[in-house]
Amino acid sequence: DQVTSVNSGIENTTAIAVGPGTAPITVTLAASTTIPAAGQPVTLTANASQNVGPTNFGIDIIDQATGQVVGSCGTGTTCSATVTNPAGSHSYEAAIGTPAGANLQAVSAPLAVTWGVATVSLTANTTTPVAATPVTLTATANENVATTSYAIDIVDQATGKVIASCGTASTCTTTVTNPAGSHTYQAVIAKPSGTNVQASSSLLTVTWT
């Protein structure tokens, strides 16, 4: 996991009182989304029923596959971490215990986050325009790239030039005009420069007559 430490609504599985005369402490875990696109950051948020500040315990968020503590907070009732992964599923758990997940006092239910495979398609309002007629190309991705480090690019295959690059939303549109002849285009999800391609559309040929 790539982690940026900085809390959710899954029912906890364990609850133990922290001190005499106190109600059992509980913890839940939620995610900003459980079905992100590959490479999309996801915020995990743990919520404890009591402030752990006055105790010897902290709130940890743990990747169950690796045992890695991806977020840890020693005060307050909430704890958040941002995780990013390629395509695949990861299961996380929130716990209240001593550092590194030991001496557990409460544990949330496991929460699975499945990063999917990014896809992109490319369409044109017409593929047989009259010479010099503008044609609108529209690329559509299955994710909002605003939450990633990638963009939706439209590339002229003849020149290799990125003719449009959109770093927000899930669509990207541009207008192209050419004299008589054919031009082939492709949409990709990649870095704004067109490198590090994550997904590619089928080729689309527009023939001006």
C-alpha positions in Angstrom: 0.0 0.0 0.0 1.0 3.6 -0.6 -0.1 5.3 2.6 -0.8 8.8 3.7 -1.8 8.9 7.4 -4.1 11.5 8.6 -12.5 7.2 10.7 -16.7 4.4 9.4 -19.9 2.5 9.6 -19.1 -1.2 9.8 -20.4 -3.0 13.0 -17.5 -3.9 15.4 -16.9 -7.5 16.3 -15.3 -7.0 19.7 -15.9 -4.5 22.5 -14.0 -4.5 25.9 -14.3 -1.9 28.6 -11.2 0.3 28.9 -11.5 0.9 32.6 -13.6 0.1 35.7 -17.1 1.6 35.5 -16.8 2.5 31.8 -18.9 1.3 28.9 -17.1 -1.0 26.5 -15.2 0.9 23.8 -16.1 0.0 20.2 -14.7 0.9 16.9 -16.1 0.9 13.3 -14.4 1.3 9.9 -15.7 2.8 6.7 -14.2 3.8 3.3 -14.8 6.7 1.0 -15.5 4.0 -1.7 -15.2 0.2 -1.7 -15.0 -0.1 -5.5 -12.4 2.4 -6.7 -10.7 2.3 -10.0 -7.1 1.0 -10.0 -4.7 3.5 -8.6 -7.5 5.7 -7.1 -6.9 6.9 -3.5 -9.4 5.6 -0.9 -9.8 7.2 2.5 -10.4 4.8 5.4 -12.0 6.3 8.5 -12.1 4.6 11.9 -14.5 5.9 14.6 -14.1 4.9 18.2 -16.9 5.3 20.8 -14.6 6.9 23.3 -11.6 9.3 23.2 -8.5 7.2 23.4 -6.4 10.2 24.5 -6.7 9.6 28.2 -5.8 5.8 27.8 -2.7 3.9 26.9 -4.3 2.8 23.7 -4.5 4.1 20.2 -6.7 3.6 17.1 -5.0 1.7 14.3 -6.1 0.9 10.8 -4.5 -2.4 9.6 -4.1 -4.0 6.2 -5.0 -7.6 7.0 -3.1 -9.1 4.1 0.2 -7.6 5.1 -0.3 -6.7 8.8 0.8 -3.2 8.0 -0.6 -0.4 10.2 -1.6 2.1 7.6 -2.9 4.7 10.0 -2.4 5.2 13.8 -3.8 7.9 16.1 -3.2 8.3 19.8 -5.9 10.8 20.6 -9.5 11.6 19.8 -12.2 9.3 18.5 -11.4 9.3 14.8 -8.5 8.1 12.7 -8.0 8.3 8.9 -5.6 6.9 6.3 -5.5 7.2 2.6 -4.5 4.0 0.7 -3.8 3.5 -3.0 -3.4 0.1 -4.8 -3.4 -1.4 -8.3 -6.2 -3.7 -9.4 -7.1 -6.2 -6.7 -8.8 -6.5 -3.3 -7.5 -5.5 0.1 -9.1 -6.1 3.5 -8.7 -3.6 6.3 -9.6 -3.6 10.0 -9.7 -0.9 12.7 -8.4 -1.8 16.1 -8.0 -0.1 19.5 -4.9 -1.4 21.3 -1.4 -0.5 22.2 1.0 0.6 19.4 1.3 -1.8 16.4 -2.0 -3.5 17.0 -1.1 -5.3 20.3 -3.2 -5.8 23.4 -6.5 -5.3 21.5 -9.4 -3.7 23.2 -11.8 -3.5 20.3 -11.8 -4.6 16.6 -14.0 -3.5 13.8 -15.5 -5.9 11.2 -13.1 -6.4 8.2 -13.8 -4.0 5.3 -12.9 -5.1 1.8 -11.9 -2.5 -0.8 -11.6 -3.8 -4.4 -9.6 -1.7 -6.9 -11.0 -2.4 -10.4 -9.4 -2.2 -13.8 -9.7 1.2 -15.5 -11.3 1.3 -19.0 -11.8 4.0 -21.6 -13.8 4.3 -24.8 -13.7 6.8 -27.7 -16.6 7.9 -30.0 -17.1 10.5 -32.7 -20.3 12.3 -33.7 -19.5 11.2 -37.2 -16.8 9.1 -38.8 -17.4 10.2 -42.4 -17.6 14.0 -42.5 -17.1 16.2 -45.5 -13.6 17.7 -45.8 -13.0 20.5 -43.3 -16.1 19.7 -41.3 -15.4 19.7 -37.5 -15.8 16.4 -35.7 -16.3 16.0 -32.0 -14.3 13.2 -30.3 -15.5 12.1 -26.8 -13.5 9.8 -24.5 -15.4 8.2 -21.6 -13.7 6.5 -18.7 -15.2 4.3 -16.0 -13.6 6.4 -13.3 -13.3 10.1 -12.3 -9.7 10.8 -12.9 -9.8 13.9 -10.7 -9.0 11.6 -7.7 -6.0 10.0 -9.4 -2.7 11.3 -10.8 -3.8 10.3 -14.3 -5.7 12.1 -17.1 -7.9 11.1 -20.0 -5.9 11.8 -23.2 -7.0 11.7 -26.8 -4.1 10.9 -29.1 -3.7 11.3 -32.9 -2.1 8.0 -33.9 -0.5 9.4 -37.0 1.5 12.0 -35.2 1.5 10.6 -31.6 0.4 14.0 -30.4 -1.9 14.3 -27.4 -4.7 16.5 -28.9 -6.7 16.7 -25.7 -6.0 16.0 -22.0 -8.5 16.2 -19.2 -7.5 15.7 -15.6 -11.0 15.9 -14.0 -14.3 14.0 -14.4 -14.8 10.9 -16.5 -15.1 12.4 -20.0 -12.9 14.3 -22.3 -14.0 16.0 -25.5 -12.2 17.8 -28.3 -13.0 18.9 -31.8 -10.8 18.1 -34.8 -10.9 19.3 -38.4 -9.0 18.0 -41.4 -8.9 18.1 -45.2 -9.9 15.0 -47.2 -8.2 11.9 -45.8 -8.3 9.6 -42.8 -7.1 10.1 -39.3 -7.0 7.5 -36.5 -7.4 8.4 -32.9 -7.2 6.6 -29.5 -8.2 7.5 -26.0 -6.0 6.5 -23.1 -5.9 6.9 -19.3 -2.3 8.0 -18.7 -0.1 10.7 -17.3 -1.0 14.1 -18.9 2.0 13.7 -21.3 0.6 10.4 -22.6 3.1 8.2 -20.7 2.4 5.4 -18.1 -0.8 4.2 -19.9 -3.3 2.6 -17.6 -6.1 1.9 -20.2 -6.6 2.3 -23.9 -9.6 2.5 -26.2 -10.1 0.8 -29.5 -8.7 2.8 -32.4 -11.2 5.1 -34.1 -10.8 6.2 -37.7 -12.4 9.3 -39.1 -12.4 9.8 -42.9 -13.0 13.2 -44.3 -14.3 13.0 -47.9 
